Amino acid sequence: MTVVTVTRPRLLYNRIMMKPLTAALLALALAAPASVGAQGRVRLGPILSSIAIEDGAGASSSYTAFGGTIALLTGDDGEMGLAVLRYHDLSNNACVRQLTFYGLTSNYYPVGASGIAPFASTEIGLARVTESSALLTSTCSGPI
């Protein structure tokens, strides 16, 4: 009996290398607003997003995305900007599905747009989904 194992180098890289990168981005995002004395009219910053998708059987899968945004303050309580966000693998089978989102964002800050503040966000944009073929004998069939 011969057992053939297939490794997914990109997935292995993401699991090993993205955890320190995630920690570094989070530390930078949390430390940057504390060190800035006054907010300028333009903001540039990282985005960390997470979604959970539940299938018809009740099983849930969660996915994390990284990206960046540039925004222009439009008043005391709002800003408009551009965002780019990338999900590296949205697949639950042997294929790799990647999603890149390009969007226009509008943020409203009910307590003002200074420091770290709660906000409501509205986004509209385009998403590009790419799917790679399966490795060796695996197929891309199955639920999305």
N, C-alpha and C positions, 0 to 999 in steps of 0.2 A: 504494500500500500504506500503510495507516494502522496505526501501532503505538500501542497504548494501554498505558500503564504505570500501575500502581496502587501507591501507597505505603501502608504501614500506619503511620499516625502513632503509634500506641501502641508498636509495635515499635521505631520510630525513636527515640521518647522513651526507651524502656527501654535501648537500646544506648548512647545518648549520656549520659543522666543517671544511670543506675544504676552505672556504673563509679566515678565520684567518691563516690557514696553508699556503695558497697561498701567502698571504701578508708577512708572516714571511720568506718564501723561497725567495721571490723576494727581500726583504730587505737584506737578507743574501747574495744573489748572487750579488747585486749591491754594498754592503759595503765591501765584501771580497777583490775584486781586488784593491780597493783604499787603503787598509791597508797593502797589500803585497808589500814590497820594490823591490824584485827581483823575477822573475819567476823561479821555479825549473824545472827540466827535466820532472817531472811527475805532471799532473794536475788532480784534483778530483773536481767534481762540480755537481750542480743540473741541471736538464733539465726541462723546461716548454715548452710545445708544444700545438698548437691549429690547428685543421683542420675544414674545412667547407665542407659539402657534400650536393650537390643539386640533388634532384630527378627529374624525367622526367616531373613533373608538374611545376617545377620552384621553389618549396619550398626548403629552405635551413636550414640545421641543423648544429650547430657547437659543437665541443667536445674539451675538454681540457685533456691533459695528463701530468703526473709528472714522473720523473725518475732521473737517475744519470749517470755519465760518468766518466771513468778514462782513461786518455790519456798520451802518451809518446811523447815528442817533438822529431821530426825526423830531424829538421834543423832549420834555422832561420825563415822559412816561412811556416812550416807545422807540423802536428802531426797526429798520428794514435792512435786509442783507442777503447774501448769497451763501449757500451751504453745499458742500460735497460730502457724501457719506458712503462708506463701502462696507458691505457684509461679505466676508471672504468665503463662507460656505453655508448655504441655506438648504443643503440636501440632507435627507435622512436615508439615502441609499448609496450605492457605489459611485455615483456621479458627483461632480463638484458644480454647484450652482452659485454664481457670484452675482451680487446686485450692487450697482452703483447708482446713487440718487444725486441728481443735480437739481437744486431748488431755490426758489425765492422765499425768504422767510420774513415774517412780521412778528415782532415780539412786543407784548404789552406788559409793563411793570406797574402794578397797582400802587406800590410804595416808592416809586422812583427808580431810575436806572443807575444807581450808584452802588458800588461795592457788590456784595453777593445778595441778590434779591430774588424773591419768587417772581415767576412770569408766566404768561399764557402765550402760546406760540401757534401760529397758523403758517402752514407751508403749502406751496404748490410747486410742482416740478415734473421732471421726467426721470424715469427709472430705466436703467439698462440691465437686462438679465442675460448672463452668458452661462452656458452649460457645456461642460466637457464630456467627452465620451468615457465610458467605463474602462477600467484597466483590465487587460487580459480577457478572462472569460466572464467577468461580471457584466451585468446588464444595467441599464438605467431605468428599468421598469420599476414600478412601485408607486406608492403615493408621493406626492410632492410635499 
